[in-house]
Amino acid sequence: MSRRAPASSGNALTVGDYPLPECRALILSADPQWREALCSRLCELEARDNEDSQRFLLQLQGLAGREELLEQAERDGTLQCVVLDAASLPDVSSIIAKLRCLRSELDIFVAVSPGERPADDRCELVDRDDSRAEILLRRVRRAIGKRASTPFADTLREYVEGARDAWHTPGHSSGDGLRESPWVADFYRMMGEHVFNADLSVSVQELDSLLEPSHVIHAAQDLAADAFGAKHTFFVTNGTSMANKVIVQHVLGNSGKMLVDQACHKSVHHAAIMSGVDPVYLPASVNEAYGLYGPVSKASIESAIDAHPDAGLLVLTSCSYDGFYYDLEPIIRRAHAAGLKVLVDEAWYAHGYFHPRLRPCALESGADYVTQSTHKMLSAFSQASMIHVADPHFNEARFREHLNMHTSTSPQYGLIASLDVARKQMSMEGFSRLDRCIGYAQELREGIADSGRFRVLGLADMLPGELSDDGVRLDPTKLTIDVSRGGCSARELQKALYEKHSIQVEKITHNTLSVLVTLGTTQGKVLRLLNALRSLARDLPEKPVKLSPPSVLPAIGIMQQNPRDAYFGACEDLPLSDDSHGINRSLIGRVSADQLVPYPPGIPVLVPGQRISEDVLDYLLDLYHDDSGIELHGLAKHDGRPMLRVTKRVDNDARRTL
C-alpha cells in the first residue's frame, strides 16, 4: 500500500526555485489490519496542508515482508524513516541490526505494547495501541526534520538577510570596503555579495562561539555526532592538519610515545615536534611498479605494540590518498588490549559511514579519535574538517582547552556553515549520492578500459604484496589510471588533459594518474573525461614509452633525538651536494633538524631527530635533479643551493636513543 495526498497549494511543491525534497517512510507489520488502518490514517493526515509539509513531501507505504523492506532500504535513497510493528515481527531486533548496517542514517520507530522494548536504544518507541496516528506522524516528521535542519547555517542566513549595519570586525564591513573601490571592486564581484555578508565577527552573539559553543554551533555539532556515529563531534576551521595536532597533544601531553604510520600526514609528524612526543615509525608498504604507498602491515603494527608497552597512542591513516583502507577492527582491538588509544586519520574517508559498500569505517571499528577532512570528498569548504570522539575516558573540558590553543578566535563562519550543510546532505541524501558516485566510478573503469591504452588499476594491481592477507580494501571512488601503455608519461598526460581538454586531475606518479569521484561528479564530467582519454589514446604514439619507476622512499631510519629537541636545538645548514654535484658525504650520520617531505606522495623521508643515511641523501638528490614535478617540502636554499638543517655536533654528543 502506498499513498501520498496531493499538495493543497501551488507553493507546496517548491521552496523558492527548488522543488521540495521527497521522503519516504515505510511501515512494516505482519498484521494487515493494523498496518492498513495506520497507513490509511497517516496518508489522510499527510494530505492536509500544514506548516511542516512546506519543508518536504512525505510518502507513506505499508509493507508485510522483511525482505521487501531491506530491498527498498538498499536501493531507495529517498527512504528516511521506518516504523516496525514489534508485536507482529518476531525478529524485530535482527531487522533493526540489518537496517543499521545498510543505512546508518535512518530514523527507526518501533511500535510496542506495554512491557516490550527492543534491544537497540537508538530507536524511538511508540505505543502500538494508541489510536492517535497524528502523534506518530508528528514524531516522524520531527525526526526527519531534525536531521534536515542546519541550526548554524539557518541562523547565519537569517542574520545576513536582516541586512544589519556592521560596526565591528572584519574591516571590509559586509563588503562595503571593496564594493565601490576602483582598485578591488572586481574581487568583490568575482567572490559575490554573500561571501562578504556572511564573513562576520565573534561580536555577533546569536551565531554562538566556536571556542565555547552553547547554542547553534553546539546543536550543529551534536547533529554531526549523530550523523557520523560519534559520541562527540567538534568542528575545525583549519583542516585536519590542526585536528591531528590537537588529538596528539590531548592524548600524550608534553611527552609520551606514539606508534605512527611512516606514511601518515605530515601534521602528525609536526604534532610530535610541537608536543614533545617520541614517535615510533612503522614502515609504509610500497608498490614499486606504480610508486604507490600502502598501509603498514598488520604484522608490523602488532610487533610494534608488543615491543613498546609504554606507548600511549597508535596513529593510522585509513583510507590513504590512493584509497587503501585497513581492516581496522582487529588492529584496534589489539591496541586497546595493550592500553593504547587509537587515532585514525580519515581525511579521505568522511563519506565512508554513509554507504554499506564502504563500511565499516573507523568509528564503527572502535577508534577513539577520528579526524576527517569534510571538504575533501564531501561538500564543505576547503579547510573545513571535523574531529569525532568515541573515547570512553574522554575529558571534554580538557580537550576543549587543547582545541582552543590551536583554533583562531576569529573563525570563518562560512566554513562552520558549510560543515553544518555538508552534514545535512550526508544525513538526508548521502546514500543516494554515494550510490551514484559508485556507479560513475564503474562507468569510468569500463570506459577507460575500452580506450585500449589506459586502464584503472584494481586492488590486486595496487596492493603491496606483503599486505595480501591483511584484509585491506580499496575505496571505489578513488581511481588510479595506469598509463604505461599510453605512449606518454603520466605528467605528459596530465598536461594534455589540462591544456587540451580543461580537465584537472588529483595527482600523478610516474605512470599513474588519479581522479576522485565525489558528490560533485556529474554525468557530463564523466563523459568529458572519457572522451578526452579516448581522444588522447588515438593521438598518442603507438609505441610504449619506457617509464622508469622513481627511487623507492627509504624507510625512516634510526631516531637519535626527540623530534622537538632536534627541531628547536642548536643547528647549522649544510649543503645537500658537494662541489662535484654528488651527495655531501659529510652529512652521513648527522641528525636532521627538519622534516623533508617529497610531495606527492607527502610521506616524510627525514624527520627531526633522525640520523641521515646515505640512501636518504641519494634519494633526495635524485628527486632534486629530477623533472618529475615532485616538490621537496622543507628543503632550504642558500644562493640557489639546496641545504639541509642539521643539529650541531654538541647536540649529537648529548643525544639519547629513543
Secondary structure, DSSP 8 states (H G I E B T S, - for coil): -EE----SSGGGGEETTEE--EEEEEEE-S-HHHHHHHHHHHHHHHTS--GGGGT-EEEEEEE--HHHHHHHHHH-TTEEEEEEETTT-TTHHHHHHHHHHH-TT-EEEEEE-TT---S-TTSEEEETT---HHHHHHHHHHHHHHHT--HHHHHHHHHHHTT----SSSTTTTTHHHHT-TTTHHHHHHH-HHHHHT---TT-GGG--SSS--SHHHHHHHHHHHHHT-SEEEEESSHHHHHHHHHHHHHHTTS-EEEEETTS-HHHHHHHHHHT-EEEEE--EEETTTTEEE---HHHHHHHHHH-TT--EEEEESS-TTSEE--HHHHHHHHHHTT-EEEEE-TT-TTGGGSGGG---TTTTT-SEEEE-HHHHSSS-TT-EEEEE--TT--HHHHHHHHHHHS-SS--HHHHHHHHHHHHHHHHHHHHHHHHHHHHHHHHHHHHHHTSS-EE--HHHHS-GGGTTTT-EE-TTEEEEE-TTTTS-HHHHHHHHHHHH----SEE-SSEEEEE--TT--HHHHHHHHHHHHHHHHHS-SS---------------B-S-HHHHHHS-EEEEESB-TTSSB-GGGTT-BB-S-BEEETTT--SB-TTBB--HHHHHHHHHHHH--S--EEET-EEETTEEEEEEE-HHHHHT----
